């Protein structure tokens, strides 16, 4: 069996300042967003300018942090935070929800589109291909930290890995790496190639919602559910229940936008 190497969560220390791997992965995701976004602007595939890509990143980052934290509070531990409301502000304690972060970005994007007069769906068609590599970086951060490990698997499986932080010495799926592959690399490849050609406005956004939802729903079968929640109705995890609306809404939007008579280039 493989054993998680238990990386030092601190990548670099400069005096009293410590740079954690997880924070650096977030930073890498933001940098990749800027680099890829500017490239799309140069290719004429964006409804915004290069400086506005940076401005949107600020809006999006705020949406991720605020929405991700509120999503965790409301979806995962509502009773606890109702009894301890000030603890919701303690980001250092951990606890973020992708689905909450996604809703936060949707709201932040709406505010950005209103302020700068950008067509909302064209804005998100531009944004969604830039997101998966940031998700991939985040999953590498989870793996480095040895957190969000997978469910127990056969000790004879070539991918079986012991996560010392789990405290039981059992062989588990390295589900963080599965998410890195599906939510990150595969979804990025699909989105990047799909948006290179003219598509009906809104279709790329719909594809991202379906793609992420399906990837997350699938990997959750190998990921250990949160110990304070366990599996919910029908033996599904919270992550799976939150992913199903994304898949459904994405499918409905895909059907709606696919009926448009003439495809339009993103950003035209």
C-alpha positions in Angstrom: 0.0 0.0 0.0 1.0 3.6 -0.6 1.4 5.9 2.4 0.6 9.6 2.2 3.9 11.4 2.7 2.5 13.9 5.2 3.9 17.0 3.5 4.6 20.0 5.7 1.5 22.3 5.2 3.9 25.3 5.3 5.6 25.7 2.0 7.8 28.6 3.0 8.6 30.7 6.1 10.0 34.2 6.0 10.5 35.4 9.6 7.1 35.3 11.3 5.3 35.0 7.9 4.3 31.5 6.8 3.1 30.6 3.4 0.9 27.5 3.4 0.6 25.2 0.4 -3.2 25.5 0.4 -3.0 29.3 0.1 -0.4 29.0 -2.6 -2.7 26.7 -4.5 -5.4 29.3 -4.4 -2.9 31.9 -5.6 -1.9 29.5 -8.5 -5.6 29.2 -9.4 -6.0 33.0 -9.6 -2.8 33.4 -11.7 -4.0 30.7 -14.1 -7.3 32.5 -14.4 -5.5 35.7 -15.4 -3.2 34.1 -17.8 -5.8 32.1 -19.6 -8.3 35.0 -19.5 -5.9 37.4 -21.1 -5.1 34.9 -23.8 -8.8 34.6 -24.6 -9.1 38.4 -24.8 -6.2 38.5 -27.3 -8.0 35.8 -29.3 -11.1 37.9 -29.5 -13.1 35.4 -27.4 -14.1 37.7 -24.5 -16.9 40.2 -23.9 -14.5 42.1 -21.5 -11.1 43.8 -21.8 -7.9 42.6 -20.3 -8.1 45.0 -17.3 -11.6 43.9 -16.7 -10.4 40.3 -16.4 -8.4 41.4 -13.3 -11.4 43.3 -12.0 -13.6 40.3 -12.4 -11.1 38.1 -10.6 -11.5 40.4 -7.6 -15.3 40.0 -7.7 -15.0 36.3 -8.2 -12.5 35.8 -5.4 -14.9 37.6 -3.0 -17.7 35.4 -4.2 -15.7 32.3 -3.7 -14.6 33.2 -0.2 -17.9 34.6 1.1 -20.1 32.1 -0.8 -17.9 29.2 0.1 -18.0 30.0 3.7 -21.7 30.7 3.9 -22.4 27.6 1.9 -20.4 25.5 4.4 -22.3 27.2 7.3 -25.7 26.6 5.8 -25.3 23.3 4.0 -23.0 21.4 6.4 -23.3 22.7 10.0 -26.3 25.0 10.3 -27.2 23.9 13.8 -23.7 24.4 15.1 -23.3 27.9 13.6 -26.8 28.9 14.7 -25.6 28.2 18.3 -22.1 29.7 17.6 -22.7 32.5 15.0 -19.4 34.2 15.6 -17.5 31.1 14.7 -18.7 31.5 11.1 -16.2 34.3 10.8 -13.2 32.1 11.8 -12.0 31.1 8.4 -8.8 29.7 10.0 -10.9 26.8 11.4 -11.5 25.6 7.9 -14.8 24.8 6.2 -15.6 25.9 2.6 -18.2 24.6 0.2 -17.6 24.6 -3.6 -21.4 24.8 -4.2 -21.7 27.8 -1.9 -18.6 29.3 -3.7 -20.3 28.7 -7.0 -23.4 30.5 -6.0 -21.2 33.3 -4.6 -19.5 33.7 -8.0 -22.9 33.7 -9.8 -24.0 36.6 -7.6 -20.6 38.4 -7.9 -20.8 38.0 -11.7 -24.2 39.5 -11.8 -23.0 42.5 -9.9 -20.0 42.8 -12.2 -22.1 42.5 -15.3 -24.5 45.2 -14.1 -21.7 47.6 -13.2 -19.8 47.3 -16.4 -22.7 46.7 -18.8 -21.6 43.2 -19.9 -24.0 40.6 -21.1 -24.4 38.2 -18.2 -24.4 34.8 -20.0 -21.6 35.8 -22.3 -19.5 36.8 -19.3 -20.0 33.4 -17.8 -19.4 31.6 -21.1 -16.0 33.4 -21.0 -15.4 32.6 -17.3 -16.2 28.9 -17.0 -13.3 27.5 -19.2 -10.9 29.4 -16.9 -12.2 27.8 -13.7 -11.2 24.1 -13.8 -7.5 24.5 -13.5 -8.1 26.5 -10.3 -10.2 23.6 -9.0 -7.3 21.3 -9.9 -4.9 23.4 -7.9 -7.2 23.4 -4.9 -7.5 19.6 -5.0 -3.7 19.3 -5.0 -3.8 21.5 -1.9 -6.2 19.1 -0.3 -3.9 16.2 -1.1 -0.8 18.0 0.2 -2.7 18.7 3.5 -3.7 15.0 3.7 -7.4 16.1 4.1 -10.7 15.1 2.5 -9.3 11.5 2.0 -11.3 8.7 0.3 -13.3 5.8 1.5 -11.7 2.5 2.6 -10.7 0.3 -0.4 -9.0 -3.1 -0.9 -5.4 -3.2 0.4 -4.4 -5.0 -2.8 -5.6 -2.1 -5.0 -2.7 -0.3 -6.7 -4.1 3.0 -5.7 -4.7 2.2 -2.1 -3.2 4.8 0.2 -3.0 5.1 4.0 -3.7 8.6 5.3 -2.1 9.0 8.7 -4.4 11.9 9.6 -7.4 9.5 9.3 -6.0 7.8 12.4 -7.1 4.2 11.5 -4.3 3.0 9.2 -6.8 1.7 6.7 -6.1 1.8 2.9 -8.2 4.4 1.2 -8.9 6.0 -2.2 -6.8 9.1 -2.9 -10.0 10.8 -3.8 -8.4 14.2 -3.9 -6.4 13.0 -6.9 -9.5 11.7 -8.6 -11.1 15.1 -8.2 -7.9 16.8 -9.5 -8.2 14.6 -12.6 -12.0 14.9 -13.3 -13.0 18.3 -11.9 -9.7 19.8 -13.0 -7.8 18.3 -16.0 -10.7 16.5 -17.8 -13.2 19.3 -17.3 -10.7 22.0 -18.3 -9.9 20.0 -21.5 -13.5 19.6 -22.4 -14.4 23.3 -21.7 -11.4 24.7 -23.4 -11.9 22.7 -26.6 -15.6 23.2 -26.6 -15.4 27.0 -26.4 -12.8 27.3 -29.2 -15.7 27.1 -31.7 -18.8 29.3 -32.1 -21.5 28.1 -29.6 -25.0 29.4 -28.6 -24.7 31.9 -25.8 -25.1 30.2 -22.5 -24.3 26.7 -23.7 -20.7 26.8 -22.3 -22.1 27.7 -18.9 -24.6 24.9 -19.1 -21.9 22.4 -20.0 -19.7 23.5 -17.1 -22.6 23.0 -14.6 -23.3 19.5 -16.0 -19.6 18.6 -16.2 -18.7 19.6 -12.7 -21.8 18.2 -11.2 -21.3 14.8 -12.9 -17.6 14.7 -12.0 -18.2 15.6 -8.3 -21.2 13.2 -8.1 -19.0 10.4 -9.4 -16.0 11.0 -7.2 -18.1 11.3 -4.1 -18.6 7.5 -4.3 -14.9 7.1 -3.4 -14.7 10.1 -1.0 -15.2 9.6 2.8 -18.2 11.6 3.8 -17.9 14.2 6.6 -17.9 12.4 9.9 -20.4 14.8 11.4 -22.9 14.1 8.5 -22.2 10.6 7.2 -24.3 9.5 4.2 -27.7 11.0 3.8 -30.9 9.8 2.2 -30.5 7.1 -0.5 -27.0 6.5 0.7 -25.7 9.7 -1.0 -23.4 12.3 0.5 -24.1 16.0 0.9 -21.7 16.7 -2.0 -23.8 14.5 -4.2 -27.1 16.0 -3.1 -25.7 19.5 -3.8 -24.4 18.4 -7.2 -27.7 17.1 -8.5 -29.3 20.5 -8.9 -26.3 21.6 -10.8 -26.6 18.7 -13.2 -30.4 19.2 -13.6 -30.2 23.0 -14.1 -27.3 22.6 -16.5 -29.2 20.0 -18.6 -32.3 22.3 -18.7 -30.1 25.3 -19.8 -28.3 23.2 -22.4 -31.6 22.2 -23.9 -32.9 25.7 -23.9 -29.8 27.3 -25.4 -29.3 24.5 -27.9 -32.6 25.5 -29.5 -31.2 28.9 -30.5 -31.3 29.3 -34.3 -27.8 30.6 -34.9 -24.7 30.0 -32.7 -22.7 33.0 -31.6 -19.0 33.4 -30.8 -18.4 33.9 -27.1 -17.8 37.6 -26.6 -19.2 38.7 -30.0 
